[in-house]
Amino acid sequence: MNPLTDELWSPYIVGVGIGILVWLGFLLSNKAIGCSTAYARTFGMLEKAVRGKKVEEKPYYKKFIPEIDWEWMLVLGIVVGAFLSSIISGIFRVEMVPLVWEETIGSSYIIRFVGALIGGILLGFGARMAGGCTSGHGISGTIQLALSSWLAFIFFFIGGILTAFLIYGGF
Amino acid sequence: MGEEFYKDKRKQLLIGFLIGVVFGFLLDRGGATDFNIIVNQLLLKDFTVLKIIFSAIITGMIGVHLITKYLSPELQPKPCMWKPIIIGGLIFGVGFAVLGLCPGTASGAMGTGAVHAVFGVIGMLVGAGMFASVYPYLMEFMEESDLGEVTLPELLGINKWIMITIISIILIGVMYFIERIGL
């Protein structure tokens, strides 16, 4: 057994590792790990490229300046890290339609892509409305014992569980 | 680590990237970049995701509170605007189930070759952009329910180490129960 090529590690080891990364974020950067602001900033950068500087006047982009910041680099790092992991373990493969989706909804690429797009829109909107995502609220925020984050974490899963049973639960 | 170090933009961007690389690696080895594992968690058939999050919370809680007690970084709890958190949280949850990934794990899934996750990422960009556009109209509604940057120990009026102990015991208890029933 070589841990470097094992496809899956114990979830407890992975969790402890992620907890230590949160320590490092505080220690090395005075920052709490999160992902969803990177999406808002990126959209702002694209909007700025199309519509020009006036985009910076939007109140939201005054709070979250459309630029490459620490969190943006973190999200880029996630893409690279997951790529490296899947190449080393050998599970990297082109996936058009995931298995559970195929079994319950069907094997059409188009329907899955449209579904993913709609799911993404809801995630992006919901995360910015709630002020964070599974990382920023669900891990970093709960770790800080923030009331906001525990509340968000609970509602992420209430919404997720109910919807998953409706779509994939076979009703 | 002093103020100077935190203000060194190039070093900080590099650190953010490197933490992200390890984060992405860990998410993938945990199975969290896989649509099937996340959806099966939401269907309560596979508890991998909850085991990852709970062990991260326990480890993180202890370390982060020690760091912020003895070293310069300070806690940065997000403000508790309960109305947008509940509504936004539920919207997020619906998207979480439909995409079967979240903002962090979708970018990871893209790295492992999931083409459908690319559409999820495009959707998240659009959704975040839509929120930025309607934000001026929602600002008042959001802020009227703001309870401030309150933490659980402040709310309950107890010592934070007691809170950390209580939460750790509950989370370990839940994980123990899940293992006992074979999930």
Contacts between the chains, C-beta under 8 A, distances in Angstrom:
chain1	res1	chain2	res2	distance
A	6	B	29	7.5
A	7	B	29	7.7
A	8	B	29	6.3
A	8	B	30	7.3
A	8	B	31	5.4
A	9	B	26	8.0
A	9	B	29	4.3
A	9	B	30	6.5
A	11	B	30	5.5
A	11	B	31	7.4
A	11	B	48	4.9
A	11	B	49	7.9
A	11	B	51	3.8
A	11	B	52	4.6
A	11	B	55	7.1
A	12	B	51	6.1
A	12	B	52	8.0
A	12	B	55	4.8
A	12	B	175	7.9
A	14	B	26	5.0
A	14	B	27	7.6
A	14	B	29	5.9
A	14	B	30	3.5
A	14	B	32	7.8
A	14	B	52	5.2
A	14	B	55	7.7
A	15	B	30	7.4
A	15	B	51	6.4
A	15	B	52	4.3
A	15	B	53	6.8
A	15	B	54	6.6
A	15	B	55	2.7
A	15	B	56	4.3
A	15	B	57	8.0
A	15	B	58	8.0
A	15	B	59	6.8
A	16	B	55	5.3
A	16	B	56	7.3
A	16	B	59	4.7
A	17	B	22	7.5
A	17	B	26	4.8
A	18	B	23	6.8
A	18	B	26	5.6
A	18	B	27	7.9
A	18	B	52	6.8
A	18	B	55	8.0
A	18	B	56	4.1
A	18	B	59	7.8
A	18	B	60	7.6
A	19	B	55	6.8
A	19	B	56	4.3
A	19	B	57	7.2
A	19	B	58	7.0
A	19	B	59	2.7
A	19	B	60	3.8
A	19	B	61	7.9
A	19	B	63	6.6
A	20	B	59	6.3
A	20	B	60	7.9
A	20	B	63	6.9
A	21	B	19	5.6
A	21	B	22	6.0
A	21	B	23	5.6
A	21	B	26	7.4
A	22	B	56	7.1
A	22	B	60	4.2
A	22	B	63	7.3
A	22	B	64	6.1
A	23	B	60	6.8
A	23	B	63	4.0
A	23	B	64	6.1
A	23	B	67	6.1
A	24	B	19	6.0
A	25	B	19	5.9
A	26	B	64	5.7
A	26	B	67	5.2
A	26	B	68	6.9
A	26	B	73	4.4
A	27	B	1	6.2
A	27	B	67	5.8
A	27	B	71	7.0
A	27	B	73	6.5
A	28	B	1	6.2
A	28	B	5	8.0
A	28	B	15	5.1
A	28	B	19	7.7
A	29	B	6	6.4
A	29	B	12	5.6
A	29	B	15	5.4
A	29	B	16	6.6
A	29	B	19	7.8
A	30	B	1	7.6
A	30	B	6	4.9
A	30	B	72	7.4
A	30	B	73	4.6
A	30	B	74	7.7
A	31	B	16	7.6
A	32	B	76	5.7
A	33	B	19	7.0
A	33	B	23	6.9
A	35	B	102	7.8
A	35	B	103	4.2
A	35	B	104	4.1
A	35	B	107	7.2
A	36	B	103	4.6
A	36	B	124	7.6
A	36	B	128	6.8
A	38	B	103	7.8
A	39	B	103	6.3
A	39	B	121	7.9
A	39	B	124	4.7
A	39	B	125	5.3
A	39	B	127	7.7
A	39	B	128	4.1
A	40	B	128	4.0
A	40	B	129	7.1
A	40	B	131	7.1
A	40	B	132	5.8
A	42	B	125	5.7
A	42	B	128	7.9
A	43	B	125	4.7
A	43	B	126	7.1
A	43	B	128	5.3
A	43	B	129	3.4
A	43	B	132	6.8
A	44	B	129	7.3
A	44	B	132	6.6
A	46	B	125	7.3
A	46	B	129	7.8
A	47	B	129	6.5
A	58	B	132	6.0
A	58	B	133	7.4
A	58	B	135	7.6
A	58	B	136	7.7
A	59	B	135	6.0
A	59	B	136	5.3
A	59	B	139	7.1
A	60	B	131	7.3
A	60	B	132	3.9
A	60	B	133	7.9
A	60	B	135	4.2
A	60	B	136	7.8
A	61	B	132	6.3
A	64	B	132	7.8
A	68	B	13	7.2
A	69	B	13	7.7
A	69	B	16	7.7
A	70	B	12	5.6
A	70	B	13	6.4
A	70	B	15	7.5
A	70	B	16	3.8
A	71	B	16	6.7
A	72	B	16	7.6
A	73	B	13	4.8
A	73	B	14	7.6
A	73	B	16	3.8
A	73	B	17	4.2
A	73	B	20	6.4
A	74	B	16	4.6
A	74	B	17	7.0
A	74	B	19	5.9
A	74	B	20	3.8
A	74	B	23	6.9
A	75	B	20	6.4
A	75	B	103	7.7
A	75	B	104	7.2
A	75	B	107	5.3
A	76	B	17	6.2
A	76	B	20	6.3
A	76	B	107	8.0
A	77	B	16	7.0
A	77	B	17	4.4
A	77	B	18	6.6
A	77	B	19	6.6
A	77	B	20	2.0
A	77	B	21	4.3
A	77	B	22	7.8
A	77	B	23	6.7
A	77	B	24	6.1
A	78	B	20	4.9
A	78	B	21	7.6
A	78	B	23	5.5
A	78	B	24	3.6
A	78	B	27	6.8
A	78	B	104	5.9
A	78	B	107	4.8
A	78	B	108	5.0
A	78	B	111	7.2
A	79	B	24	6.4
A	79	B	107	4.9
A	79	B	108	6.8
A	79	B	110	5.8
A	79	B	111	4.3
A	80	B	17	7.9
A	80	B	20	7.4
A	80	B	21	5.3
A	80	B	24	6.4
A	80	B	111	6.6
A	81	B	20	6.3
A	81	B	21	3.9
A	81	B	22	6.1
A	81	B	23	6.2
A	81	B	24	2.6
A	81	B	25	4.0
A	81	B	26	7.6
A	81	B	27	7.7
A	81	B	28	7.2
A	81	B	108	7.3
A	81	B	111	7.2
A	82	B	24	4.0
A	82	B	25	6.8
A	82	B	27	6.2
A	82	B	28	4.3
A	82	B	33	5.1
A	82	B	107	7.6
A	82	B	108	3.5
A	82	B	109	7.1
A	82	B	110	7.8
A	82	B	111	3.7
A	82	B	112	5.3
A	83	B	24	7.6
A	83	B	111	3.6
A	83	B	112	6.8
A	84	B	21	7.2
A	84	B	24	7.8
A	84	B	25	6.2
A	84	B	111	8.0
A	85	B	24	7.0
A	85	B	25	4.4
A	85	B	28	3.8
A	85	B	29	5.7
A	85	B	112	7.6
A	86	B	28	5.6
A	86	B	33	7.6
A	86	B	111	6.8
A	86	B	112	4.0
A	86	B	113	6.9
A	89	B	28	7.8
A	89	B	29	7.4
A	91	B	112	6.8
A	92	B	112	5.7
A	92	B	113	5.1
A	93	B	112	7.8
A	93	B	113	5.1
A	94	B	113	4.8
A	94	B	115	6.1
A	95	B	35	7.9
A	95	B	112	7.8
A	95	B	113	5.9
A	95	B	114	4.5
A	95	B	115	6.5
A	95	B	116	6.8
A	96	B	115	5.3
A	96	B	116	6.3
A	97	B	116	6.6
A	98	B	34	7.6
A	98	B	35	3.7
A	98	B	36	5.6
A	98	B	39	7.8
A	98	B	100	6.5
A	98	B	114	7.4
A	98	B	116	6.9
A	99	B	35	7.9
A	99	B	36	5.2
A	100	B	35	6.8
A	100	B	36	4.9
A	100	B	39	4.9
A	100	B	40	6.8
A	100	B	100	7.5
A	101	B	35	6.8
A	101	B	39	7.8
A	101	B	100	7.1
A	112	B	116	5.1
A	113	B	115	8.0
A	113	B	116	5.9
A	113	B	119	4.6
A	114	B	119	7.7
A	115	B	98	5.8
A	115	B	99	7.7
A	116	B	98	7.7
A	116	B	99	5.4
A	116	B	116	4.6
A	116	B	117	6.9
A	116	B	119	4.0
A	116	B	120	4.3
A	116	B	123	6.6
A	117	B	119	4.6
A	117	B	120	7.1
A	117	B	122	6.3
A	117	B	123	4.3
A	117	B	126	8.0
A	118	B	95	7.9
A	118	B	98	6.1
A	118	B	123	6.6
A	119	B	94	7.9
A	119	B	95	4.7
A	119	B	96	7.6
A	119	B	97	7.5
A	119	B	98	3.2
A	119	B	99	3.0
A	119	B	100	7.3
A	119	B	120	6.0
A	119	B	123	6.4
A	120	B	95	6.8
A	120	B	99	5.5
A	120	B	106	7.2
A	120	B	119	6.6
A	120	B	120	4.0
A	120	B	121	6.5
A	120	B	122	6.4
A	120	B	123	2.1
A	120	B	124	4.4
A	120	B	125	7.8
A	120	B	126	7.3
A	120	B	127	6.3
A	121	B	95	7.2
A	121	B	123	4.4
A	121	B	124	7.4
A	121	B	126	5.4
A	121	B	127	3.9
A	121	B	130	7.1
A	122	B	91	5.4
A	122	B	92	7.0
A	122	B	94	5.3
A	122	B	95	3.1
A	122	B	98	6.7
A	122	B	99	7.9
A	122	B	123	7.8
A	122	B	127	6.3
A	123	B	92	5.8
A	123	B	95	3.5
A	123	B	96	6.4
A	123	B	99	6.0
A	123	B	102	6.6
A	123	B	103	6.3
A	123	B	106	7.8
A	123	B	120	7.4
A	123	B	123	7.1
A	123	B	124	5.3
A	123	B	127	6.2
A	124	B	95	7.7
A	124	B	103	7.5
A	124	B	123	6.4
A	124	B	124	3.7
A	124	B	125	6.5
A	124	B	126	6.5
A	124	B	127	2.5
A	124	B	128	4.0
A	124	B	129	7.6
A	124	B	130	7.4
A	124	B	131	7.0
A	125	B	88	7.6
A	125	B	91	6.0
A	125	B	95	7.8
A	125	B	127	3.9
A	125	B	128	7.1
A	125	B	130	5.6
A	125	B	131	4.9
A	126	B	88	4.7
A	126	B	89	6.8
A	126	B	90	7.4
A	126	B	91	3.4
A	126	B	92	3.1
A	126	B	93	7.4
A	126	B	94	7.5
A	126	B	95	5.8
A	126	B	127	7.5
A	127	B	88	7.1
A	127	B	92	5.4
A	127	B	103	6.0
A	127	B	124	7.7
A	127	B	127	7.8
A	127	B	128	7.2
A	128	B	88	7.3
A	128	B	127	7.6
A	128	B	128	5.2
A	128	B	131	3.9
A	128	B	132	7.3
A	129	B	84	4.9
A	129	B	87	6.5
A	129	B	88	2.9
A	129	B	91	6.6
A	129	B	92	7.9
A	129	B	131	6.0
A	129	B	138	7.4
A	129	B	142	7.8
A	130	B	84	6.3
A	130	B	85	4.9
A	130	B	87	7.9
A	130	B	88	3.3
A	130	B	89	4.7
A	130	B	91	7.9
A	130	B	92	5.8
A	131	B	78	5.1
A	131	B	79	7.3
A	131	B	81	7.1
A	131	B	84	7.2
A	131	B	85	6.7
A	131	B	88	7.3
A	132	B	78	6.1
A	133	B	92	7.0
A	133	B	102	5.6
A	133	B	103	4.4
A	133	B	104	6.8
A	134	B	53	7.7
A	134	B	96	7.6
A	134	B	102	4.2
A	134	B	103	7.2
A	134	B	104	6.4
A	134	B	105	7.5
A	135	B	102	7.7
A	135	B	103	7.2
A	135	B	104	4.7
A	136	B	78	7.6
A	137	B	78	7.1
A	138	B	53	6.1
A	139	B	53	6.3
A	139	B	56	5.2
A	139	B	57	6.7
A	139	B	60	6.8
A	140	B	60	7.4
A	141	B	77	6.8
A	141	B	78	5.8
A	142	B	57	5.2
A	142	B	61	7.9
A	143	B	56	7.5
A	143	B	57	5.7
A	143	B	60	3.6
A	143	B	61	5.1
A	143	B	64	5.3
A	144	B	64	6.4
A	144	B	75	5.0
A	144	B	76	7.0
A	144	B	77	5.0
A	144	B	151	6.9
A	145	B	61	7.0
A	145	B	77	7.3
A	145	B	151	4.5
A	145	B	152	4.6
A	145	B	153	6.0
A	145	B	160	6.4
A	145	B	163	6.0
A	145	B	164	7.4
A	145	B	167	7.7
A	146	B	77	3.4
A	146	B	78	5.7
A	146	B	80	7.3
A	146	B	149	7.2
A	146	B	150	7.6
A	146	B	151	5.7
A	146	B	152	7.7
A	147	B	77	7.6
A	147	B	80	4.6
A	147	B	147	7.0
A	147	B	150	4.9
A	147	B	151	6.3
A	147	B	152	5.9
A	147	B	155	5.7
A	148	B	77	6.7
A	148	B	78	4.6
A	148	B	79	6.3
A	148	B	80	3.9
A	148	B	81	7.3
A	148	B	82	7.9
A	148	B	85	5.9
A	148	B	149	7.8
A	148	B	150	7.8
A	149	B	77	7.2
A	149	B	78	6.3
A	150	B	152	6.5
A	151	B	80	6.8
A	151	B	82	6.4
A	151	B	85	5.2
A	151	B	86	7.0
A	151	B	89	7.2
A	152	B	85	5.0
A	152	B	88	7.7
A	152	B	89	4.8
A	152	B	92	7.9
A	154	B	89	7.6
A	155	B	85	6.8
A	155	B	86	5.4
A	155	B	89	2.9
A	155	B	90	5.5
A	155	B	92	7.7
A	155	B	93	6.4
A	156	B	89	5.3
A	156	B	92	5.3
A	156	B	93	5.0
A	156	B	96	6.2
A	157	B	42	7.6
A	157	B	93	6.6
A	158	B	89	7.7
A	158	B	90	6.8
A	158	B	93	6.1
A	159	B	89	6.4
A	159	B	90	4.1
A	159	B	91	7.0
A	159	B	92	6.4
A	159	B	93	1.8
A	159	B	94	5.2
A	159	B	96	6.9
A	159	B	97	7.5
A	160	B	42	4.6
A	160	B	93	4.0
A	160	B	94	7.5
A	160	B	96	4.2
A	160	B	97	4.8
A	161	B	42	5.2
A	161	B	43	7.8
A	161	B	44	7.0
A	161	B	93	7.6
A	161	B	97	7.8
A	162	B	93	7.3
A	163	B	42	7.5
A	163	B	93	6.3
A	163	B	94	4.7
A	163	B	96	7.6
A	163	B	97	3.7
A	163	B	98	6.7
A	164	B	39	5.9
A	164	B	42	3.4
A	164	B	43	5.2
A	164	B	97	4.1
A	165	B	42	7.8
A	165	B	43	6.6
A	167	B	97	6.3
A	167	B	98	6.9
A	168	B	39	5.9
A	168	B	43	6.1
A	168	B	97	7.7
A	169	B	43	6.5
